[in-house]
């Protein structure tokens, strides 16, 4: 059987699987993430399989299900953390709770450098994150690395090409992790380093033509990076007259966004373009809605309703048109794209009706296998202007998910308990703290959380704030996000407001967002900051109005992100101007990484 030049990553935990798949692509080898129960007939053509890490224990009753026939395949397999333990148990070894939990940097003594550790040092610095461990090796395996607390930090059976590592080679904290992955992917699996964006472009153009056939494509074009690159790719694969782009003004756009998008897309001249103002009905559809998931689903459904109506208005026969979308890989995974990908949030392009259309072959998604940085690289290859390719990502639901809502009710007991814990930790860093009575979406233990943000108050450098933030989210179960109070410096009281999504609140957020984005441009920070949500929170300080949270992040693949350390000049430019916007009483900086917080608050 001729093997396909790719590595399949079986997903036992979405965050882990995503990072592994991304690292494999950095080796110029195509990777894809699949469900652990995928039939072996769909796996046997791959040149290698990697079993990802995950938050479960292999001996638990609710451990992720998987296809046991995997281990009978004539394909090299590498297990990482949970995958390592799964391999150890299934092939005849024993997994038990370790002598000690290992979390963080560890030194691994390498005992055999013939295959997996080829070209590496005798002592490697790696990142550990585990409580369980392989205690007894499976028959035919040898321990090829150990730590002082873990006898089987890595195991190998070269004759069957089965390997396992207890640590995480995919994270940057494992100094030579990429070398180990290269040894497996290139050395053991014999993959060719041939995957490039140029190859993807040509292959995807062929796939588009095959899927579309004699039909046409009606694409929802927000003007964001993903939909614009998708439109450009469709324009390369099909004739211009077979593509119709629809831009829907939802009322949730940035200030003057629709006019700018219209001008940019008309200049590209990739397709016919139709712009519709549906803001009134979008606002009506979410009237009174507080729950962020419900809000997202309503907005996704409304997109389809408007699309169908406009198709009819334009006299375009639905049976002759497919729907085009700029869906990228993280969108699918965060919307439970595989069995073990916890549902973090419903993306508007992954509501149930869209999923049904995808399964029926009625949706064209030329970017669905790519990460954001790969999408941008593709956009450059397609000749798109730099200002379009490198725009900050803007979510499909727009400002709707940056405008938090509340019914005014709060669990005072939970907030009080959490605040007591948070204050104790903050005091160790010379800071005061409170817990806000609102909730935001986070991702902890690879699963969705909906918990309170903590607020740190006082003067401190970023290194101190980061350490305090990490301590709080690690130790206080009720908290999944930490912010730092920029202004006011002193306050007497806070109050949770009863607010839902209205045009007035969206306009308020639009003004604050415009101030922020102008400062980013003026200070030349656009290339340094990967994404910069500005969030409106219905919490009043001193009875003067709502609060604004700044959420700048650095990232490449969107699955992980680090908060960006804004310079003092930024606050000097925006603080006064934002607080002068009528209806704003406080300004915060989000100092949470992803995980445990998500990039967006909803």
Buried (B, 14 or more C-beta within 10 A) or exposed (E): EEBEBBBBBBBBBBBBBBBBBBBBBEBBBBBBBBBBBBEBEEBBEBBBBBBBBBBBBBEEEEBBEBBEEBBEBEBBBBBBBBBBBBBBBBBEBEBBEBEEEBEEEBEBEBBBBEBBBBEBEEEBBBBBBBEBBBBBBBEBBEBBBBBEBBBBBBBBBBEBBBBBBBBBBBBEBBBBBBBBBBBBBBBBBEBEEEBEBEEBBEEBBEEBEEBBEEBBBBBBBBBBBBBBBBBBBBBBBBEEEBBBBBBBBBBBBBBEBBEEBBEBBEEBEBBBBBBBEBBEBBBEBBEEBBEBBEBBBBBBBBBBEBBEEBBEEEEBEEEEBBBBBBBBBBBBBBBBBBBBBBEBBBBBBBBEEBBEBBEEEBBBBBBBBBBBBBBBBBBBBBEBBEEBBBBBBBBBBBBBBBBBBBEEEBEEEBBEBBBEBBBEBBEEBEBEBBBBBBBBBBBBBBBBBEBBBBBBBBEBEBEBBBBBBBBBBEEBBBBBBBBBBBBBEEBEEBBBBEBBBBBEBBEBBBBBBBBBBBBBEEBEBBEBBBBBBBBBBBBBBBEBBBBBBBBBBBBBBBBBBBBBBBEEEBBEBBBEBBBEBEBBBBBBBBBBBBBBBBBBBB
